[in-house]
Structure formats: structure tokens, C-alpha cells
């Protein structure tokens, strides 16, 4: 499973994803890449932006914080600024 990491302003991610455009500064992260970051003990914040119905139907992964995309802008304060954001 590929995840994206966002070492930049989440506002840029919201704007780009709302327009179905590539997100500047975002990097795709493979499972091996994620393992390397975990092995290096890089501080990561795992963000699940799916809506509650999707979580209910498909489940989630322990450790992911769910902030639905529809609530993201109003809940930005919940995303730590000192961690690498991994969103899926």
C-alpha cells in the first residue's frame, strides 16, 4: 500500500486535493520506505482522512488518527507540526 508524506503546509494539500491536482512537495511512500522511517525512529503522524462511513465499512489501522477530509480544515490544530505527516 502506498501512502503519501507531506513535509509542508496541510493547506496546500487540501487545496491541491480538492482540485484533483498533484500535491506539491508530497512524496509517495512504499511499505519499505515507511519501515525505514520507523526504524530510524522518525516522528510520524498517521492521518486517515476517510469519512466515518468508510471507516465503518473498511476498518482502519491502529495508530492512525481519523480526521475526515470534510473536517480537516477546522481540525488542523490536532495535527502536530513537529512530525512528518503520513496520510492515507
MARNUSE-987859 format. One line per 4 residues: number of its first residue (from 1); their letters; for each residue x, y, z of N, C-alpha, C. Coordinates in steps of 0.02 Angstrom, whole numbers, always signed. Each point is the difference from the previous one (the first is absolute). Layout:
BEGIN
NUM	a	X,Y,Z,X,Y,Z,X,Y,Z | ...
END
This chain:
BEGIN
1	xxxx	+42,-58,+0,-42,+58,+0,+45,+62,+0 | -15,+47,-42,+38,+62,-5,-34,+54,+42 | +39,+35,+38,-25,+57,+39,+37,+61,-24 | -24,+58,+17,+33,+62,-19,+25,+34,+63
5	xxxx	+57,+31,-5,+26,+39,+56,-1,+73,-21 | -14,+43,+47,-9,+71,-13,+45,+42,+45 | +59,+17,-22,+44,+41,+42,-11,+74,-14 | -61,+24,+0,-16,+68,-19,-68,+19,+28
9	xxxx	-24,+56,-17,-65,+24,+25,-57,-45,-21 | -41,-20,+47,-58,-41,-15,-50,+39,-42 | +0,+67,+5,-45,+41,-41,+14,-12,-74 | +63,-7,-19,+18,-14,-70,-29,-67,-21
13	xxxx	+2,-49,+45,-27,-66,-16,-75,+3,-9 | -34,+36,+43,-73,+6,-6,-18,+32,-67 | +33,+55,-15,-16,+36,-62,+14,-43,-61 | +56,-34,-1,+18,-41,-58,-46,-60,-7
17	xxxx	-14,-34,+56,-42,-59,-5,-72,+17,-18 | -23,+58,+21,-68,+22,-17,-7,+11,-75 | +55,+16,-33,-1,+13,-71,+26,-59,-41 | +11,-57,+33,+27,-60,-32,+65,+15,-38
21	xxxx	+43,+41,+31,+65,+16,-28,+54,-35,+39 | +58,-10,-31,+56,-27,+39,+15,+46,+59 | +19,-28,+56,+14,+39,+59,+74,+17,+3 | +17,+64,-4,+71,+19,+0,+34,-20,+65
25	xxxx	+57,-30,-5,+38,-20,+59,-18,-67,+29 | -55,-30,-23,-21,-65,+25,+43,-54,-32 | +13,-52,+39,+40,-55,-23,-38,-64,+12 | +0,-44,-49,-30,-66,+11,+48,-41,+43
29	xxxx	-29,-38,+45,+39,-39,+47,-20,-73,-4 | +48,-42,-16,-14,-72,-4,+3,-30,+71 | -20,-61,+6,+4,-35,+65,+72,-4,+22 | +47,-13,-46,+71,-2,+18,+25,+68,+23
33	xxxx	-22,+53,-34,+19,+67,+20,-26,+17,+69 | -62,-20,+14,-29,+12,+66,+39,-38,+53 | +18,-62,-15,+38,-39,+48,+67,+33,+16 | +33,+27,-50,+64,+35,+11,-9,+60,+46
37	xxxx	-54,+39,-11,-13,+57,+43,-14,-22,+72 | -38,-54,+7,-15,-26,+66,+63,-26,+34 | +43,-34,-38,+63,-25,+28,+46,+57,+23 | -3,+56,-36,+40,+59,+18,-32,+40,+56
41	xxxx	-59,-22,+22,-38,+33,+53,-18,+73,-18 | -14,+11,-65,-25,+65,-22,-70,+10,+31 | -13,+59,+26,-66,+14,+29,-51,+8,-56 | -49,-45,+0,-51,-2,-52,-69,+11,+30
45	xxxx	-44,+31,-38,-70,+7,+18,-41,-32,-55 | -36,-52,+17,-40,-37,-50,-71,+29,-1 | -19,+25,-58,-65,+33,-7,-44,-38,-50 | -59,-19,+22,-49,-33,-42,-55,+51,-13
49	xxxx	-8,+21,-63,-47,+54,-17,-67,-26,-26 | -12,-64,+7,-64,-28,-24,-57,+21,+46 | -60,-2,-28,-60,+17,+37,-20,-60,+45 | -38,+13,+54,-18,-53,+47,-32,-62,-34
53	xxxx	-42,+11,-50,-31,-57,-34,+52,-45,-32 | +52,+30,-30,+54,-40,-30,+39,-38,+52 | +12,+30,+57,+36,-33,+55,-42,-60,+24 | -65,+11,+8,-45,-52,+22,+0,-59,-48
57	xxxx	-1,+14,-65,-3,-53,-50,+67,-35,-10 | +54,+38,+1,+65,-27,-19,+49,-10,+57 | -15,+30,+58,+45,-5,+56,+58,+49,-6 | +44,-2,+49,+58,+45,+1,+59,-37,+29
61	xxxx	+54,+34,+8,+62,-29,+26,+13,+32,+68 | +19,-40,+49,+17,+28,+66,+54,+52,-7 | -9,+55,+35,+49,+53,-1,-17,+57,-47 | -46,-11,-46,-22,+53,-45,-50,+44,+37
65	xxxx	+5,+65,-11,-48,+47,+28,-49,+17,-57 | -64,-8,+14,-50,+15,-52,-24,+71,+8 | +12,+40,-51,-29,+67,-7,-29,+1,-70 | -66,-9,-6,-31,-2,-67,+19,+62,-41
69	xxxx	+10,-10,-64,+20,+54,-44,-49,+59,+5 | -63,-14,+12,-50,+54,+6,+10,+42,+62 | +38,-25,+49,+12,+36,+63,+72,+25,+6 | +42,-17,-48,+71,+10,+7,+19,+73,+13
73	xxxx	-27,+45,-38,+19,+70,+8,-16,+26,+70 | -56,-20,+28,-19,+24,+66,+36,-37,+57 | +34,-54,-16,+34,-40,+52,+76,-1,-9 | +27,+46,-39,+72,+1,-13,+42,+3,+63
77	xxxx	-25,+31,+53,+38,+5,+62,+15,-67,+31 | -35,-53,-21,+12,-67,+26,+59,-35,-33 | +26,+29,-53,+57,-29,-36,+64,+31,+25 | +44,-41,+29,+62,+28,+27,+44,+30,-56
81	xxxx	+32,+55,+17,+43,+34,-49,+71,-28,+1 | +16,-40,+51,+68,-25,+7,+7,-73,-23 | -48,-24,-38,+2,-69,-24,-10,-1,-76 | +26,-52,-31,-10,-10,-71,-70,-30,-9
85	xxxx	-40,+32,-41,-70,-21,-10,-4,-56,-51 | -29,-56,+19,-11,-56,-45,-76,-6,-6 | -27,+13,-60,-72,+0,-9,-21,-55,-47 | -58,-27,+14,-26,-51,-43,-75,-2,+3
END
